[in-house]
Amino acid sequence: MSVMYETDERGGTDVAAKRSKIPRFYFNFRSPYSWIAYRDLMDRYPDVAQAVEWHPWWEPDADGERRMAEQRHHFPYTAMSREKHLYILQDVRRLTTDRGLAVNWPVDQDPVWEVPHLPYFLALDAGLGPAYIERVYRARWQEGRDICDRTTIAAIAGELGLPADRAAAAADDEELRGGQGLQALLALSDAGAFGVPFFTHGYDKFWGVDRLPAFVDAVRSGSGPGAGSGDRSGPRSRDTPAAVPSDTDFAAARSADPGHAGGCG
């Protein structure tokens, strides 16, 4: 499925995108909750995985925030407390145990989230969006690898048959940053996607793994897959290890609601 970002005459995303009739999944490689939601979609609700548009969500660096501000947008996300970081360790352990998944906690040091997320658009254009999503999730949460390390992304790209050098340098690609990358950031801002996993269906919004069944029910009770359904963006099939993470594991984690367990973490 090809994900399209509607733009207005000023270059910003159209407000109509906020009420798109095509259901959307805003996914993120950093969040363990987003990974769990991905696994649930693929393993429990494959029909819905086929019906939704897949939209990448990541914390922009200073350059990304500047570009958003120039379009009169902002990143709808605030920092979470250390207490919630520690709670997430327990919560994710429960959720993964319940699903028979073993998580290998990665350690993030000075992460730049454009590094793993912007190459998604290269994969998408090559018809490998689903494979890239699966491989990056597996690298981070099952293999415990640093996906903000450009050599990791280069290796993944090479495995998929994508140009490794270009994928590794995607965070420096002005065309990607100012094009598909910026449009993705504007789209999540317009959608009010303040955390991940985040789902939209028309005007309805669903945040967190625990809201996924309600989102699935909403999609299944609708008229069927959106017109944009197809090969390119929504994964079709696919996708675990365990160590005690250090304090740096969640150094970059944030959340808009310090009391909700099933959202961004």
Secondary structure, DSSP 8 states (H G I E B T S, - for coil): ------B-TTSSB-GGGGG-SS-EEEE-SS-HHHHHHHHHHHHH-HHHHHHSEEEE-----HHHHHHHHHTT------B--HHHHHHHHHHHHHHHHHTT--------SS--THHHHTHHHHHHHTT-HHHHHHHHHIIIIIS---TTSHHHHHHHHHHHTS-HHHHHTGGG-HHHIIIIIHHHHHHHHHHT--SSSEEEETTEEEESGGGHHHHHHHHHTSSSS-TT-SSSSS--S---------GGGGTT-B-S-TT-TTS--
